[in-house]
Amino acid sequence: MSVASAIQAITQPLSQLLPGAGSSSNGTPAASSSAAPSAAAANQANTDAAQKSLAGDQQTFLKLLTAQLKNQDPLSPMDTNQFTQQLVAMTGVQQQITTNTLLQQLVNNQGGMGDPVGLIGKTVTAPTSSGTLQAGKANWLYSLDAPAKDVTLQLTDSLGRIIWQQDAGQMAAGEHALSWDGKDLHGQQRPDGSTYTLSATATNDAGQSVTTHIYRRGLAQSVEQDSGQTVLTVDGVKIPVGSVTSVGSGA
């Protein structure tokens, strides 16, 4: 098999794996451009499959190319234009997969919430156990999936050390709030600006664990890019836009 024919065999199935392969010949997508999570997951799966396939096909391509160079006729060596076209074909597939990956990241960063800037000044809810001490206070929301006989709340610092704990006792199912005054186990006031993590454990009358959820609800103060991810700042805590579960009007 020549390298040229191998390139064709490699690039054709790869192009079918790339997102958008279901488009019609005039460039119109065969399906609706819905931003549903299932569509995003399907696109990501296609891109992952293409990358995995390309990793193996690169080795095959290089082996074929090396064999062709070793066995070419010295009196009639390979045309340099043909050699260049083969390299460009493989590079083009790599670039297309990379482009699709970056585009998918941009879509994922939107989190289905439209323009993230439009969230500024609105009340958002997102699962996060982090809270920042401001003006001597930090607030969390947590919920129980079922009634609990015993509930224990703990706060840890950035080093994982327990700095506050409370045995909340019996609680009903549903949403509850914790407002911490910033004083640790020794009664010392913690400095503003520090971030702490809340954990909640609960058991029922039978001693079985009750599922708990910790989240934050507050005003979105700003939006920024952090390590390639779009994040909102809510009460001093950075929250990925994609994790926002609900949006309401301002305070």
Buried (B, 14 or more C-beta within 10 A) or exposed (E): EEBBEBBEEBBEEBBEBBBBEEEEEEEEEEEEEEEEEEBBEBBBEBBEBBBEBBEEBBEEBEEBBEEBEEEEEEEEEBEEEEBEEBEEBBEEBBEBBEEBBEBBEEBBBBBEBEEBEEBBEBBBBBEBBBBBBBEEEBBBBBBBEEBBBBBBBBBBBEEEEEBBEEEBEEBEEEEBEBEBEBEBEEEEEBEBEBBBBBBBEBBBEEEEEBEBEBBBBBBBEEBEEEEEBBBBBBBBBBBBBBBBEEBEEEE
